[in-house]
Amino acid sequence: MSNEEYIFKKLEKLSPVDKILSNKIVKSLGKEWATPKEVADYLGRHINTIYEKINSGEILSRKIGVRRVIYTPSIILIME
């Protein structure tokens, strides 16, 4: 199973409350894919923390050209 498949399975198994929160994150950011800077600003964390989460596979991201983008529903997986 790829990391992407694993994250999608985790997102499918979210509690109803976490699903609502995940949808609110997407609405707040205004898009399904956001830059690490946008996510860092939204969460009030340093951008390096977001890159650590990307590199560890805790959130789903893709590289498009030279830019890295994060699948915003997966942000719920790193919220404490």
TIVO-965697 format. One record per residue (C-alpha): residue number from 0; x, y, z. Coordinates in steps of 0.05 Angstrom, whole numbers, padded with zeros to 5 digits, always signed. Example, Ala and Ser with C-alpha at 12.3 -4.5 7.8 and 13.67 -1.06 7.14 Angstrom:
# TIVO-965697
REC, 0, +00246, -00090, +00156
REC, 1, +00273, -00021, +00143
# end
This chain:
# TIVO-965697
REC, 0, +00000, +00000, +00000
REC, 1, +00028, +00068, -00019
REC, 2, +00031, +00125, +00030
REC, 3, -00022, +00161, -00011
REC, 4, -00069, +00102, -00005
REC, 5, -00055, +00097, +00070
REC, 6, -00072, +00171, +00080
REC, 7, -00137, +00164, +00040
REC, 8, -00157, +00104, +00082
REC, 9, -00143, +00144, +00146
REC, 10, -00186, +00200, +00119
REC, 11, -00243, +00152, +00104
REC, 12, -00241, +00127, +00176
REC, 13, -00245, +00196, +00208
REC, 14, -00298, +00206, +00261
REC, 15, -00358, +00248, +00240
REC, 16, -00331, +00307, +00280
REC, 17, -00262, +00303, +00248
REC, 18, -00295, +00299, +00179
REC, 19, -00332, +00364, +00194
REC, 20, -00267, +00396, +00217
REC, 21, -00231, +00372, +00155
REC, 22, -00285, +00403, +00111
REC, 23, -00279, +00468, +00150
REC, 24, -00204, +00469, +00138
REC, 25, -00216, +00462, +00063
REC, 26, -00268, +00518, +00065
REC, 27, -00222, +00563, +00107
REC, 28, -00164, +00555, +00059
REC, 29, -00211, +00560, +00000
REC, 30, -00181, +00502, -00039
REC, 31, -00166, +00428, -00036
REC, 32, -00091, +00438, -00049
REC, 33, -00051, +00490, -00012
REC, 34, +00022, +00509, -00007
REC, 35, +00063, +00491, +00055
REC, 36, +00066, +00566, +00071
REC, 37, -00010, +00572, +00069
REC, 38, -00017, +00511, +00114
REC, 39, +00036, +00536, +00162
REC, 40, +00001, +00604, +00167
REC, 41, -00067, +00570, +00177
REC, 42, -00041, +00525, +00233
REC, 43, +00004, +00578, +00264
REC, 44, +00065, +00533, +00257
REC, 45, +00133, +00543, +00226
REC, 46, +00139, +00522, +00153
REC, 47, +00195, +00474, +00172
REC, 48, +00145, +00436, +00216
REC, 49, +00100, +00428, +00156
REC, 50, +00157, +00402, +00114
REC, 51, +00174, +00352, +00169
REC, 52, +00103, +00327, +00167
REC, 53, +00107, +00321, +00091
REC, 54, +00174, +00285, +00093
REC, 55, +00149, +00236, +00147
REC, 56, +00087, +00221, +00105
REC, 57, +00037, +00246, +00157
REC, 58, +00002, +00290, +00106
REC, 59, -00009, +00281, +00032
REC, 60, +00029, +00326, -00015
REC, 61, +00050, +00328, -00088
REC, 62, +00102, +00364, -00126
REC, 63, +00075, +00402, -00186
REC, 64, +00132, +00431, -00226
REC, 65, +00176, +00465, -00174
REC, 66, +00119, +00476, -00124
REC, 67, +00098, +00429, -00069
REC, 68, +00024, +00428, -00052
REC, 69, -00013, +00395, +00005
REC, 70, -00080, +00360, +00001
REC, 71, -00117, +00403, +00052
REC, 72, -00165, +00350, +00079
REC, 73, -00103, +00312, +00103
REC, 74, -00084, +00369, +00150
REC, 75, -00133, +00342, +00201
REC, 76, -00085, +00283, +00210
REC, 77, -00032, +00328, +00242
REC, 78, -00077, +00370, +00286
REC, 79, -00071, +00356, +00360
# end
